[in-house]
Amino acid sequence: MNMNSTANGSETRVFDPKNIAFIVIALLIVVFNGFVIYIVKNRKTPRSIGSSENSILTSLAASDFSSGAIGIPLTFACTYAPPNYCPMCSISYYFIKFVSISTVLHILALIRERSLTVAHPLRQRSKKANIILIAGIWLCSLFMSSVPWIWIVGVHGVCSNKRFEETWNPYTVHESVCFLLFFVIPLLFISIFLGRIAIAVHHFTKRSCSMRSFKSVNEQARFRNNEVRIFFLLLGVFLLFVVCWTPYFVLTLLSIHDVHIDVPDWLEFAVQFSRCVTSFLNPFIYAFYREDIYQVIKRKLRRLDFSSSVSREDTSVFRRQKATQVTLELVSN
């Protein structure tokens, strides 16, 4: 499946068995991210309701959810639709662009929020500020991914094969700007914020003495271990995004600048599939990032396990009763 289709049209293809992997991961993305959103929205811990980090995590989960619920189905629609449905390919392509911008901005906001929290533990962003931040991320992602429609519709028409002849045209400028503003620069700032968090965690003892009083040494150790754990989780989010999205951005730049390279089918499949992996793995990171979310998930799973155990026990009792009844009937006969 060509997950990087452009607005030039689409050819009807025979279903490729490899695409089953995209169907499976789309379902998993929807289930896991939907579960995280449900857990966060139904928590009854007032202490966490106004948390800036939880708000960003929930928003990122919604963005990942849209990747599985909308992005991958749109790509299938582009790949297997008749040629006269070429607008679907443009929608699919720029929805992927929307997800890429949204993901990196959410990660940037989350790591920046953690760096501020480490420096100022008592700081708490207001609910209104959280709404403005998250709305800004979504609006910026939507705007930048929608800009190309100005010339797609106004200049070429959605089903036209006509292209700009100039090397630097609206397509190349837009892709280059997106690569710089929503990949290179954010990754630079994320690296800086992670460095600040690492330094703060390293100097935890000096910092904690002046900022927080602990009841015991064990409480201080738990607090430090929690900060170390969160740092490595954020580092993992950062590295996961770099590894999974860099090939996508590189291939996009090469294609938009008409750099022709022979990409094997297996490599194209790996590049496009890896882009979906972030949306699949992020929910597991949320579960371990926030202790309150992790505890809620543990309680939910225990209830499910308890319910299944009770069901198995009821079934076992029923079978024993049935066997006893049959035995008594045979003896009486």
Summary of the structure (lengths in Angstrom):
residues: 333
radius of gyration: 25.3
end to end distance: 67.5
largest distance: 96.4
contacts: 971
relative contact order: 0.13
helix: 81%
strand: 0%
